[in-house]
Amino acid sequence: MSSPEKTLEKQIRGSLEQSKLSIHVMLKKWDLCHSNQTRTD
């Protein structure tokens, strides 16, 4: 009973969440690399 607009919105929201997650992971990895480079003990 869901309209095409609702389905499309759900898909867009889903992909947005995924891209947010991948960006978060990338930032985390970059942060780890950065802190590993600066720390020399």
PDB file of N, CA, C and O in Angstrom:
ATOM      1  N   MET A   1       0.832  -1.210   0.000  1.00  0.00           N
ATOM      2  CA  MET A   1       0.000   0.000   0.000  1.00  0.00           C
ATOM      3  C   MET A   1       0.862   1.254   0.000  1.00  0.00           C
ATOM      4  O   MET A   1       0.343   2.370  -0.014  1.00  0.00           O
ATOM      5  N   SER A   2       2.166   1.070   0.016  1.00  0.00           N
ATOM      6  CA  SER A   2       3.053   2.232   0.040  1.00  0.00           C
ATOM      7  C   SER A   2       3.147   2.855  -1.336  1.00  0.00           C
ATOM      8  O   SER A   2       3.204   2.149  -2.343  1.00  0.00           O
ATOM      9  N   SER A   3       3.165   4.166  -1.378  1.00  0.00           N
ATOM     10  CA  SER A   3       3.240   4.880  -2.653  1.00  0.00           C
ATOM     11  C   SER A   3       4.678   4.906  -3.158  1.00  0.00           C
ATOM     12  O   SER A   3       5.610   4.750  -2.370  1.00  0.00           O
ATOM     13  N   PRO A   4       4.868   5.101  -4.458  1.00  0.00           N
ATOM     14  CA  PRO A   4       6.222   5.163  -5.031  1.00  0.00           C
ATOM     15  C   PRO A   4       7.084   6.223  -4.361  1.00  0.00           C
ATOM     16  O   PRO A   4       8.292   6.046  -4.205  1.00  0.00           O
ATOM     17  N   GLU A   5       6.454   7.324  -3.965  1.00  0.00           N
ATOM     18  CA  GLU A   5       7.220   8.392  -3.325  1.00  0.00           C
ATOM     19  C   GLU A   5       7.821   7.891  -2.014  1.00  0.00           C
ATOM     20  O   GLU A   5       8.977   8.173  -1.700  1.00  0.00           O
ATOM     21  N   LYS A   6       7.015   7.140  -1.250  1.00  0.00           N
ATOM     22  CA  LYS A   6       7.489   6.628   0.030  1.00  0.00           C
ATOM     23  C   LYS A   6       8.646   5.664  -0.190  1.00  0.00           C
ATOM     24  O   LYS A   6       9.642   5.697   0.534  1.00  0.00           O
ATOM     25  N   THR A   7       8.506   4.809  -1.195  1.00  0.00           N
ATOM     26  CA  THR A   7       9.559   3.838  -1.485  1.00  0.00           C
ATOM     27  C   THR A   7      10.834   4.556  -1.885  1.00  0.00           C
ATOM     28  O   THR A   7      11.926   4.203  -1.439  1.00  0.00           O
ATOM     29  N   LEU A   8      10.688   5.567  -2.729  1.00  0.00           N
ATOM     30  CA  LEU A   8      11.851   6.322  -3.192  1.00  0.00           C
ATOM     31  C   LEU A   8      12.512   7.029  -2.015  1.00  0.00           C
ATOM     32  O   LEU A   8      13.737   7.061  -1.891  1.00  0.00           O
ATOM     33  N   GLU A   9      11.673   7.590  -1.160  1.00  0.00           N
ATOM     34  CA  GLU A   9      12.207   8.301   0.012  1.00  0.00           C
ATOM     35  C   GLU A   9      12.984   7.336   0.901  1.00  0.00           C
ATOM     36  O   GLU A   9      14.046   7.671   1.426  1.00  0.00           O
ATOM     37  N   LYS A  10      12.433   6.125   1.060  1.00  0.00           N
ATOM     38  CA  LYS A  10      13.095   5.122   1.891  1.00  0.00           C
ATOM     39  C   LYS A  10      14.447   4.750   1.299  1.00  0.00           C
ATOM     40  O   LYS A  10      15.431   4.599   2.022  1.00  0.00           O
ATOM     41  N   GLN A  11      14.486   4.602  -0.034  1.00  0.00           N
ATOM     42  CA  GLN A  11      15.739   4.251  -0.712  1.00  0.00           C
ATOM     43  C   GLN A  11      16.764   5.361  -0.546  1.00  0.00           C
ATOM     44  O   GLN A  11      17.936   5.103  -0.270  1.00  0.00           O
ATOM     45  N   ILE A  12      16.310   6.609  -0.718  1.00  0.00           N
ATOM     46  CA  ILE A  12      17.216   7.755  -0.592  1.00  0.00           C
ATOM     47  C   ILE A  12      17.752   7.843   0.833  1.00  0.00           C
ATOM     48  O   ILE A  12      18.945   8.057   1.046  1.00  0.00           O
ATOM     49  N   ARG A  13      16.857   7.676   1.802  1.00  0.00           N
ATOM     50  CA  ARG A  13      17.288   7.717   3.203  1.00  0.00           C
ATOM     51  C   ARG A  13      18.297   6.609   3.488  1.00  0.00           C
ATOM     52  O   ARG A  13      19.287   6.816   4.190  1.00  0.00           O
ATOM     53  N   GLY A  14      18.024   5.425   2.930  1.00  0.00           N
ATOM     54  CA  GLY A  14      18.915   4.283   3.133  1.00  0.00           C
ATOM     55  C   GLY A  14      20.299   4.557   2.587  1.00  0.00           C
ATOM     56  O   GLY A  14      21.301   4.293   3.252  1.00  0.00           O
ATOM     57  N   SER A  15      20.358   5.092   1.364  1.00  0.00           N
ATOM     58  CA  SER A  15      21.664   5.357   0.746  1.00  0.00           C
ATOM     59  C   SER A  15      22.371   6.495   1.486  1.00  0.00           C
ATOM     60  O   SER A  15      23.598   6.509   1.586  1.00  0.00           O
ATOM     61  N   LEU A  16      21.596   7.438   1.998  1.00  0.00           N
ATOM     62  CA  LEU A  16      22.193   8.531   2.763  1.00  0.00           C
ATOM     63  C   LEU A  16      22.840   7.991   4.024  1.00  0.00           C
ATOM     64  O   LEU A  16      23.954   8.376   4.380  1.00  0.00           O
ATOM     65  N   GLU A  17      22.124   7.088   4.701  1.00  0.00           N
ATOM     66  CA  GLU A  17      22.655   6.490   5.921  1.00  0.00           C
ATOM     67  C   GLU A  17      23.931   5.717   5.616  1.00  0.00           C
ATOM     68  O   GLU A  17      24.896   5.767   6.377  1.00  0.00           O
ATOM     69  N   GLN A  18      23.926   5.002   4.493  1.00  0.00           N
ATOM     70  CA  GLN A  18      25.101   4.202   4.118  1.00  0.00           C
ATOM     71  C   GLN A  18      26.286   5.103   3.817  1.00  0.00           C
ATOM     72  O   GLN A  18      27.407   4.822   4.243  1.00  0.00           O
ATOM     73  N   SER A  19      26.045   6.181   3.087  1.00  0.00           N
ATOM     74  CA  SER A  19      27.156   7.082   2.743  1.00  0.00           C
ATOM     75  C   SER A  19      27.676   7.768   4.005  1.00  0.00           C
ATOM     76  O   SER A  19      28.873   8.015   4.146  1.00  0.00           O
ATOM     77  N   LYS A  20      26.754   8.070   4.915  1.00  0.00           N
ATOM     78  CA  LYS A  20      27.164   8.678   6.186  1.00  0.00           C
ATOM     79  C   LYS A  20      28.079   7.711   6.929  1.00  0.00           C
ATOM     80  O   LYS A  20      29.098   8.101   7.500  1.00  0.00           O
ATOM     81  N   LEU A  21      27.683   6.428   6.904  1.00  0.00           N
ATOM     82  CA  LEU A  21      28.447   5.402   7.599  1.00  0.00           C
ATOM     83  C   LEU A  21      29.825   5.255   6.982  1.00  0.00           C
ATOM     84  O   LEU A  21      30.823   5.183   7.699  1.00  0.00           O
ATOM     85  N   SER A  22      29.890   5.209   5.644  1.00  0.00           N
ATOM     86  CA  SER A  22      31.189   5.019   4.977  1.00  0.00           C
ATOM     87  C   SER A  22      32.090   6.234   5.206  1.00  0.00           C
ATOM     88  O   SER A  22      33.303   6.096   5.359  1.00  0.00           O
ATOM     89  N   ILE A  23      31.489   7.419   5.229  1.00  0.00           N
ATOM     90  CA  ILE A  23      32.276   8.634   5.489  1.00  0.00           C
ATOM     91  C   ILE A  23      32.829   8.572   6.916  1.00  0.00           C
ATOM     92  O   ILE A  23      33.977   8.942   7.166  1.00  0.00           O
ATOM     93  N   HIS A  24      31.995   8.100   7.844  1.00  0.00           N
ATOM     94  CA  HIS A  24      32.401   7.984   9.241  1.00  0.00           C
ATOM     95  C   HIS A  24      33.573   7.016   9.356  1.00  0.00           C
ATOM     96  O   HIS A  24      34.541   7.277  10.070  1.00  0.00           O
ATOM     97  N   VAL A  25      33.474   5.895   8.645  1.00  0.00           N
ATOM     98  CA  VAL A  25      34.542   4.885   8.669  1.00  0.00           C
ATOM     99  C   VAL A  25      35.823   5.460   8.080  1.00  0.00           C
ATOM    100  O   VAL A  25      36.911   5.253   8.616  1.00  0.00           O
ATOM    101  N   MET A  26      35.685   6.187   6.968  1.00  0.00           N
ATOM    102  CA  MET A  26      36.855   6.791   6.328  1.00  0.00           C
ATOM    103  C   MET A  26      37.524   7.784   7.271  1.00  0.00           C
ATOM    104  O   MET A  26      38.748   7.803   7.401  1.00  0.00           O
ATOM    105  N   LEU A  27      36.712   8.607   7.924  1.00  0.00           N
ATOM    106  CA  LEU A  27      37.251   9.593   8.854  1.00  0.00           C
ATOM    107  C   LEU A  27      37.962   8.900  10.007  1.00  0.00           C
ATOM    108  O   LEU A  27      39.024   9.334  10.452  1.00  0.00           O
ATOM    109  N   LYS A  28      37.356   7.810  10.484  1.00  0.00           N
ATOM    110  CA  LYS A  28      37.937   7.074  11.598  1.00  0.00           C
ATOM    111  C   LYS A  28      39.294   6.511  11.202  1.00  0.00           C
ATOM    112  O   LYS A  28      40.266   6.601  11.952  1.00  0.00           O
ATOM    113  N   LYS A  29      39.340   5.919   9.989  1.00  0.00           N
ATOM    114  CA  LYS A  29      40.601   5.351   9.502  1.00  0.00           C
ATOM    115  C   LYS A  29      41.647   6.448   9.351  1.00  0.00           C
ATOM    116  O   LYS A  29      42.797   6.280   9.758  1.00  0.00           O
ATOM    117  N   TRP A  30      41.245   7.565   8.769  1.00  0.00           N
ATOM    118  CA  TRP A  30      42.176   8.679   8.563  1.00  0.00           C
ATOM    119  C   TRP A  30      42.682   9.187   9.902  1.00  0.00           C
ATOM    120  O   TRP A  30      43.862   9.499  10.062  1.00  0.00           O
ATOM    121  N   ASP A  31      41.759   9.265  10.866  1.00  0.00           N
ATOM    122  CA  ASP A  31      42.113   9.731  12.204  1.00  0.00           C
ATOM    123  C   ASP A  31      43.127   8.790  12.839  1.00  0.00           C
ATOM    124  O   ASP A  31      44.092   9.231  13.462  1.00  0.00           O
ATOM    125  N   LEU A  32      42.900   7.483  12.675  1.00  0.00           N
ATOM    126  CA  LEU A  32      43.813   6.490  13.232  1.00  0.00           C
ATOM    127  C   LEU A  32      45.191   6.627  12.607  1.00  0.00           C
ATOM    128  O   LEU A  32      46.200   6.639  13.311  1.00  0.00           O
ATOM    129  N   CYS A  33      45.232   6.731  11.276  1.00  0.00           N
ATOM    130  CA  CYS A  33      46.515   6.875  10.577  1.00  0.00           C
ATOM    131  C   CYS A  33      47.217   8.140  11.047  1.00  0.00           C
ATOM    132  O   CYS A  33      48.420   8.136  11.307  1.00  0.00           O
ATOM    133  N   HIS A  34      46.458   9.217  11.152  1.00  0.00           N
ATOM    134  CA  HIS A  34      47.028  10.500  11.543  1.00  0.00           C
ATOM    135  C   HIS A  34      47.637  10.423  12.941  1.00  0.00           C
ATOM    136  O   HIS A  34      48.761  10.875  13.161  1.00  0.00           O
ATOM    137  N   SER A  35      46.889   9.848  13.885  1.00  0.00           N
ATOM    138  CA  SER A  35      47.380   9.771  15.259  1.00  0.00           C
ATOM    139  C   SER A  35      48.561   8.807  15.359  1.00  0.00           C
ATOM    140  O   SER A  35      49.448   8.989  16.193  1.00  0.00           O
ATOM    141  N   ASN A  36      48.568   7.786  14.508  1.00  0.00           N
ATOM    142  CA  ASN A  36      49.690   6.841  14.514  1.00  0.00           C
ATOM    143  C   ASN A  36      50.956   7.513  14.001  1.00  0.00           C
ATOM    144  O   ASN A  36      52.059   7.228  14.469  1.00  0.00           O
ATOM    145  N   GLN A  37      50.783   8.415  13.025  1.00  0.00           N
ATOM    146  CA  GLN A  37      51.943   9.114  12.456  1.00  0.00           C
ATOM    147  C   GLN A  37      52.515  10.110  13.453  1.00  0.00           C
ATOM    148  O   GLN A  37      53.733  10.250  13.556  1.00  0.00           O
ATOM    149  N   THR A  38      51.658  10.799  14.182  1.00  0.00           N
ATOM    150  CA  THR A  38      52.128  11.834  15.093  1.00  0.00           C
ATOM    151  C   THR A  38      52.710  11.223  16.360  1.00  0.00           C
ATOM    152  O   THR A  38      53.617  11.795  16.966  1.00  0.00           O
ATOM    153  N   ARG A  39      52.194  10.061  16.767  1.00  0.00           N
ATOM    154  CA  ARG A  39      52.673   9.427  17.992  1.00  0.00           C
ATOM    155  C   ARG A  39      53.938   8.628  17.684  1.00  0.00           C
ATOM    156  O   ARG A  39      53.928   7.768  16.804  1.00  0.00           O
ATOM    157  N   THR A  40      54.999   8.899  18.386  1.00  0.00           N
ATOM    158  CA  THR A  40      56.259   8.188  18.109  1.00  0.00           C
ATOM    159  C   THR A  40      56.863   7.653  19.408  1.00  0.00           C
ATOM    160  O   THR A  40      58.045   7.862  19.678  1.00  0.00           O
ATOM    161  N   ASP A  41      56.052   6.967  20.207  1.00  0.00           N
ATOM    162  CA  ASP A  41      56.571   6.400  21.452  1.00  0.00           C
ATOM    163  C   ASP A  41      56.377   4.894  21.499  1.00  0.00           C
ATOM    164  O   ASP A  41      56.757   4.253  22.479  1.00  0.00           O
TER     165      ASP A  41
END
